[in-house]
Amino acid sequence: ADWMRKNLWGVNISDAIVERLENSAKPAQTGIEICQELITQIMTLPGIDGVHLMGPECERAAAKIISAFR
């Protein structure tokens, strides 16, 4: 999350999410859980029919995130 904040233009990651990842014993799993929570919230917005996941070299994590919504 910290790398994304510094290197990807337009990315906005809250301090709360960064802290949650930093304090996690399993940050990779926590990241997946955060993504699933955010997608669940986004899908409640009017006019939203889906999301676009981007995760270079994170295909397995993306698959886990997607599988939660099938």
N, C-alpha and C positions, 0 to 999 in steps of 0.2 A: 504494500500500500504506500509506503514511504517513497519507494522508487517511482511508482506511478505518479504520485503527487509532484515529484521533482522533474520528471522526464516526459510526461504525456500531456500535451497541451489540451486544455479543456476538461481535464479530469478533476473532479471535486470529491475528495474523500474526507468525511468528517473526522474530527479528533476522536470522537467516541468510537468509531470503527477502528481507527489506528490503535487506540488504547486496548480495545477488546482483543485485537490480534496480538499485540505485544504482551498482554497478560495471559494469553492462552498457553496451556501446556501442549496443545496440538494446533498450531496456527493454520496449517493447511486445511484441517477439518473445520476449524472455525470459519475460515474464509469461505468454504463451501456453504456452510450454514448461513452465513451473512448473505451470500448471493441468493440463496433460496428464499430467505426472509424478504429481501428487497424485491425480488421478482413477484412474490406473493402480493406485496403491497402495490407494486406497479400495475399488476393485472386488475386491480380493483378500480383503476382510473377509467373514466368514460373514454371511449374511443380507442383504447389500447387493446390490441389483439395478439401481441406477442412481444418478445424482446430479442435483441441481437447480442449474443455473447462473443466476446473477444478475449482470448487467452493464449497468446503465443506460447507454444511448448507446454500447454496445460490441457491437452486434449482429454486426459483421464478425469481431471477435475470437472471439465465442462460436461463430460458424459454423466458424471454423478449428479451434477446440478440439473441437467435435463431430465434424468430418470425420475427425479422427484415429482415431475409434472406430467408424467405419462399415465 
